Amino acid sequence: MIASHLHHFKIINLVRTGLLHDIGKAKIKDSLLNKAEVLTFEEMEMMKSHSVISYKILNSINDLDAELKQGILFHHERMDGSGYPLGLKGDKINLISKIIAIADIFDASTARKPYSKKKTPLQALEEIKSSSFNSLDTFICQVFANNMLKFYNGRAVKLSNEQVACMVHINPIEIGKPLVRCGDEYYDLSVEEDIEIIEVL
């Protein structure tokens, strides 16, 4: 696990970055944050500015570490250079930013929002897994996914056939199609084409 190899001070910075990384959204109008329609180019640029706004708000606080401030500024940067605000690549992005980027995607994907359909945690992990080959850090994605799979294994789920089942094994190769148990019956969702998980309970 990554945290076990981090200095205590870096873990504190990581936690604080997780709490503060979107503070700049407080400066963006609620009407834009909650808009259900597709954003215009100008609106998208305004939304993207939240990481810079967050950095500017916190940069004047001398007690906050520079690593934390960089983590906030760069949490939307991507390994392949497709992120923002600077289009940084690879090792130019600090570790905290790489970790927060993955957690932020998971949180955004599984939250109820007016402009996007809420995904199940397994669908969000599939999305992160698919991005681990280009835009996200491969090793951190693997560590994150492995720990989240341990957390969700054994959880109850609602199936598309209206039954409630329990996940008994989540295959890391096909995260969204685990083996589930419903009463005395078992369903391998990797072969059951007509059944899927619609909600993790």
For each residue, the residues with C-beta under 8 A, 3 or more apart:
1: 4 5 143 147
2: 5 6 99 140 143
3: 6 11 14
4: 1
5: 1 2
6: 2 3 10 11 14
7: 10 11
8: 11 12
9: 12 13 65
10: 6 7 13 14 67 95 96
11: 3 6 7 8 14 15
12: 8 9 15 16
13: 9 10 16 17 65 67 68 71 96
14: 3 6 10 11 17 18 71 96 99 100
15: 11 12 18 19
16: 12 13 19 20 64 68
17: 13 14 20 21 68 71 72 75 96 100
18: 14 15 21 100 103
19: 15 16
20: 16 17 23 54 58 68 72
21: 17 18 51 54 71 72 75 100 104
22: 25 50 54 104
23: 20 26 54 57 58 72
24: 27 28 49 50 51 52 53 54 55 56 57
25: 22 28 33 50 53 54
26: 23
27: 24 50 53 57
28: 24 25 32 33 46 47 49 50 53
29: 32 33
30: 33 34
31: 34 35
32: 28 29 35 39 43 46 47
33: 25 28 29 30 47
34: 30 31 114
35: 31 32 39 43 114 115
36: 114 115
37: 115
38: 115
39: 32 35 43 44 47 115
40: 43 44
41: 44 45
42: 45 46
43: 32 35 39 40 46 47
44: 39 40 41 47 48
45: 41 42 48 49
46: 28 32 42 43 49
47: 28 32 33 39 43 44 50
48: 44 45 51 76 84 85
49: 24 28 45 46 52 53 85
50: 22 24 25 27 28 47 53 54
51: 21 24 48 54 55 72 73 74 75 76 84 85
52: 24 49 55 56 73 85
53: 24 25 27 28 49 50 56 57
54: 20 21 22 23 24 25 50 51 57 58 72 73
55: 24 51 52 58 59 69 72 73
56: 24 52 53 59 60
57: 23 24 27 53 54 60
58: 20 23 54 55 61 64 68 69 72
59: 55 56 69
60: 56 57
61: 58 64
62:
63:
64: 16 58 61 68 69
65: 9 13 68 69
66: 69 70
67: 10 13 70 71 94 96
68: 13 16 17 20 58 64 65 71 72 96
69: 55 58 59 64 65 66 72 73
70: 66 67 73 74 94 96 97
71: 13 14 17 21 67 68 74 75 94 96 97 100
72: 17 20 21 23 51 54 55 58 68 69 75
73: 51 52 54 55 69 70 85 97
74: 51 70 71 77 83 86 88 93 94 97
75: 17 21 51 71 72 97 100 101 104
76: 48 51 83 84 85 101 104
77: 74 83 84 85 86 87 88 92 93 97 101
78: 81 82 83 93 101 135 136
79: 89 90 93 98 134 135 136 137
80: 89 134 135
81: 78 87 88 89
82: 78 87 135
83: 74 76 77 78 87 88 101 135
84: 48 51 76 77 87
85: 48 49 51 52 73 76 77
86: 74 77
87: 77 81 82 83 84
88: 74 77 81 83 92 93
89: 79 80 81 92 93
90: 79 93
91:
92: 77 88 89
93: 74 77 78 79 88 89 90 97 98
94: 67 70 71 74 97 98
95: 10 98 99
96: 10 13 14 17 67 68 70 71 99 100
97: 70 71 73 74 75 77 93 94 100 101
98: 79 93 94 95 101 102 136 137 140
99: 2 14 95 96 102 103 140 144
100: 14 17 18 21 71 75 96 97 103 104
101: 75 76 77 78 83 97 98 104 105 136
102: 98 99 105 106 128 136 137 140 141 144
103: 18 99 100 106 107 144
104: 21 22 75 76 100 101 107 108
105: 101 102 108 109 124 127 128 131 136
106: 102 103 109 110 121 124 125 128 144 148
107: 103 104 110 111
108: 104 105 111 113
109: 105 106 118 119 123 124 127
110: 106 107 118 119 120 121 124
111: 107 108 118
112: 118
113: 108 116 118
114: 34 35 36
115: 35 36 37 38 39
116: 113
117:
118: 109 110 111 112 113
119: 109 110 123 124 127
120: 110 123 124 176 197 198 199 200
121: 106 110 124 125 148 152 200
122: 125 126 152 170 175 176 178 197 200
123: 109 119 120 126 127 176
124: 105 106 109 110 119 120 121 127 128
125: 106 121 122 128 129 145 148 149 175 176
126: 122 123 129 130 175 176
127: 105 109 119 123 124 130 131
128: 102 105 106 124 125 131 132 136 141 144 145
129: 125 126 132 141 145 175
130: 126 127 133
131: 105 127 128 134 135 136 141
132: 128 129 136 137 138 141 142
133: 130 138
134: 79 80 131
135: 78 79 80 82 83 131
136: 78 79 98 101 102 105 128 131 132 140 141
137: 79 98 102 132 140 141
138: 132 133 141 142
139: 142 143
140: 2 98 99 102 136 137 143 144
141: 102 128 129 131 132 136 137 138 144 145
142: 132 138 139 145 146
143: 1 2 139 140 146 147
144: 99 102 103 106 128 140 141 147 148
145: 125 128 129 141 142 148 149 172 175
146: 142 143 149 150 172
147: 1 143 144 150 151
148: 106 121 125 144 145 151 152
149: 125 145 146 152 153 170 172 175
150: 146 147 153
151: 147 148
152: 121 122 148 149 155 167 170 200
153: 149 150 167 168 169 170 178
154: 166 167 168
155: 152 166 167 200 201
156: 164 165 166 167 200 201
157: 164 165 166 167 180 197 199 200 201
158: 162 163 164 197 198 199 201
159: 162 163 164 165 180 182 187 195 196 197 198
160: 194 195 196 197 198
161: 194 195
162: 158 159
163: 158 159 182
164: 156 157 158 159 182 201
165: 156 157 159 180 181 182 187
166: 154 155 156 157 180 181 182
167: 152 153 154 155 156 157 170 178 179 180
168: 153 154 178 179 180 181 186
169: 153 178 179
170: 122 149 152 153 167 175 178 179
171: 174 175 177 178 179 190
172: 145 146 149 175
173:
174: 171 177 190
175: 122 125 126 129 145 149 170 171 172 178
176: 120 122 123 125 126 189 196 197
177: 171 174 188 189 190 196
178: 122 153 167 168 169 170 171 175 189 197
179: 167 168 169 170 171 186 187 188 189
180: 157 159 165 166 167 168 186 187 189 197
181: 165 166 168 185 186 187
182: 159 163 164 165 166 185 186 187
183:
184:
185: 181 182
186: 168 179 180 181 182
187: 159 165 179 180 181 182 192 195
188: 177 179 191 192
189: 176 177 178 179 180 192 195 196 197
190: 171 174 177
191: 188
192: 187 188 189 195
193:
194: 160 161
195: 159 160 161 187 189 192
196: 159 160 176 177 189
197: 120 122 157 158 159 160 176 178 180 189 200
198: 120 158 159 160
199: 120 157 158
200: 120 121 122 152 155 156 157 197
201: 155 156 157 158 164
